[in-house]
C-alpha cells in the first residue's frame, strides 16, 4: 500500500463524499453477482480505508478482517464499527508487503482502489494466492489504464491497469477463471475538464 500520511490527512472527511458510498455500493453489487458469497466465509479486505466496501458486504459474509496501513483511516473505521455494533469486523494495521503473513486463511480477499498504490503488484497477487484457501475467491476493483490525469502530476503509483496485462499477472500468480467487468465509472473534474474513469472488477479463484 502507499505511505499512509496522505490518507491520514483525508480520513476524517473521507465518508462525507456521497460518490465514495455510491462507488462502494456499486462494486459490492457487482461482486455479489459474480461470487456466491456465504455468511460462513472468512474474508479479508486489503486497503480498506474507512471500510465502505466491507460495510456494504458485511451482511453477506462471516468474519471480515479489514487491513490498512493508515492509522487515520483505521481510527475512523474503529469508531464506525463500534457505533454500528458489528462484532464480526476486525481492523488491523498491516502492509502485507512488509509484515509477516497472518496465520489466517480466507475464502475471499477483495480490494477497492488499492492496487494502483502498490509498487510490486505481482508479489502482492502471489501473497493473496497464498492467503486464500483452495477454491477461494479474489476480487479486485481498480482503475482501467488511464493517461495519468486521475491523480495528476507527482503521483508515483500505477495509472490504472490494462486488463490483459493484469489477467496475465493473475494467471502467473496461480489464479484461474479470471474474468473482468466494468463495475463503476468515476466522473472527476481534472485540468482537462470533467472526465470519466471506468473501474473494473476482476474476479479469479485459487484452484481447489
Secondary structure in CASP SS format (residue, H / E / C, confidence):
PFRMAT SS
TARGET T0000
AUTHOR 0000-0000-0000
METHOD secondary structure of the structure
MODEL  1
X C 1.00
X C 1.00
X C 1.00
X C 1.00
X H 1.00
X H 1.00
X H 1.00
X H 1.00
X H 1.00
X H 1.00
X H 1.00
X H 1.00
X H 1.00
X H 1.00
X H 1.00
X H 1.00
X C 1.00
X H 1.00
X H 1.00
X H 1.00
X H 1.00
X H 1.00
X H 1.00
X H 1.00
X H 1.00
X H 1.00
X H 1.00
X H 1.00
X H 1.00
X H 1.00
X H 1.00
X H 1.00
X H 1.00
X H 1.00
X C 1.00
X C 1.00
X C 1.00
X C 1.00
X C 1.00
X C 1.00
X C 1.00
X C 1.00
X E 1.00
X E 1.00
X E 1.00
X E 1.00
X C 1.00
X C 1.00
X C 1.00
X C 1.00
X C 1.00
X H 1.00
X H 1.00
X H 1.00
X H 1.00
X H 1.00
X H 1.00
X H 1.00
X H 1.00
X H 1.00
X C 1.00
X C 1.00
X C 1.00
X E 1.00
X E 1.00
X E 1.00
X E 1.00
X E 1.00
X C 1.00
X C 1.00
X H 1.00
X H 1.00
X H 1.00
X H 1.00
X H 1.00
X H 1.00
X H 1.00
X H 1.00
X H 1.00
X H 1.00
X H 1.00
X H 1.00
X H 1.00
X H 1.00
X C 1.00
X C 1.00
X C 1.00
X C 1.00
X E 1.00
X E 1.00
X E 1.00
X E 1.00
X E 1.00
X C 1.00
X C 1.00
X C 1.00
X C 1.00
X C 1.00
X C 1.00
X C 1.00
X C 1.00
X C 1.00
X C 1.00
X C 1.00
X C 1.00
X E 1.00
X E 1.00
X E 1.00
X E 1.00
X E 1.00
X E 1.00
X E 1.00
X C 1.00
X C 1.00
X H 1.00
X H 1.00
X H 1.00
X C 1.00
X C 1.00
X C 1.00
X H 1.00
X H 1.00
X H 1.00
X H 1.00
X H 1.00
X H 1.00
X H 1.00
X H 1.00
X H 1.00
X H 1.00
X H 1.00
X E 1.00
X E 1.00
X E 1.00
X E 1.00
X E 1.00
X E 1.00
X E 1.00
X E 1.00
X E 1.00
X E 1.00
X E 1.00
X E 1.00
X E 1.00
X C 1.00
X C 1.00
X C 1.00
X C 1.00
X C 1.00
X C 1.00
X C 1.00
X C 1.00
X C 1.00
X C 1.00
X C 1.00
X C 1.00
X C 1.00
X C 1.00
X C 1.00
X C 1.00
X E 1.00
X C 1.00
X H 1.00
X H 1.00
X H 1.00
X H 1.00
X H 1.00
X H 1.00
X H 1.00
X H 1.00
X H 1.00
X H 1.00
X C 1.00
X C 1.00
X E 1.00
X E 1.00
X E 1.00
X E 1.00
X E 1.00
X E 1.00
X E 1.00
X E 1.00
X E 1.00
X E 1.00
X E 1.00
X E 1.00
X E 1.00
X E 1.00
X E 1.00
X E 1.00
X C 1.00
X C 1.00
X E 1.00
X E 1.00
X E 1.00
X E 1.00
X E 1.00
X E 1.00
X E 1.00
X E 1.00
X E 1.00
X E 1.00
X E 1.00
X E 1.00
X E 1.00
X E 1.00
X C 1.00
X C 1.00
END
